[in-house]
Amino acid sequence: MLNVTDIEKAALRECLKPFGDAATAIGFDKPLGAYSEAEAMTVVEAIVSGYVAAMTQYHESARCAPVRSPGERSEPKTHLFSDLEGELPWEKSA
């Protein structure tokens, strides 16, 4: 992650417990290179779920708009370039 915000850093810290729980279930004495795909996925899912839960909790408490809005996306009522009609390079005749 680049340019991690303080909020994201806090969410990353919240991943430590789920990561520790997953690693405990697998066994701390087992080297990472010896993990099966299922064990590795357990760790990944624990970390990602912890991060998403922490970020969701923050956004809900901050009353920020959701990142993804529910429902269908509406198209703009007018064409984005309607005010440039006749001025766009691909509209010029040679």
N, C-alpha and C positions, 0 to 999 in steps of 0.2 A: 504494500500500500504506500502510495506517495502522498506527502502533505497531510498526514493524519491529523485530524482535529482533536481537541481535548475530549469531545463527546465520543468520537470513535475510539480514542485511547481507553476511555472508561468502559466502553462496550467490549473492547478486547480483553480488559482485565476481568470482565464478567464471564469470559470464556474459560478462565482458569479452573473453576470448580467443575464444570461439565467435562473439561479435558481430563482433569484429575480423576473424576469418577470413571471415565472410559478407560483410562490407563490402568487404574486399579483393577477394574474387571478383567483386563487383558493380562496384567501382571507387569509391574515395573521392572522386573528382572529380565524381561524379554526384549532383546534389541529391536529397534524399529525396523531394521532390515529383515527381521524374521517374521514380521506381521503378515498374516494372510490378507488377502484383499478385503475380506469381510471385517477383519479387525481394524484395518486401516480406514475403511469406510465408517466404522463405528466412531473412531476418533474424529474424522472429518465432520460427520453429521453432528457430533456433540459440540464441536467448536463453532460450526456455522450456525447451528440452532441457537446456541448461546448468544452469539453476536446479533443475530436477527432479533431475538427476543429482547435483548438490551436496547437495540436501536428502536424497536417498536415501542417499548415502554417509554423511552425518552420522548419520542415524537408524540405519543398519546398524552404524556404529561405536559408537554410544551404546547399542546393543541395546534401543532403544525398540520398543514394539509398533508394527506398521504402522498407518498412518492408516486404511486400509481392510483389514478382515480378510477373508481368503479364505473361500470357502464360502458356504453359505446362512445367512441371518440367522434366528435362532430367536426365536419370540415368547415373551413372558413366560409363565411357567407359570400365573400367576394374573392376573386382571384388575387393572389398575393401581389402580383405585379400589375394589377389593373390600372394603377395611377401612372405607370410607365408605358402605356400603350403607344406603340409606334417608335419607342426609343430603345427597345431591346435589340442587341446586335443581331440576333437571329431573325428579326423581323425586317431588317434593312434589305432592300432589293439591290442587286448588283448592277 
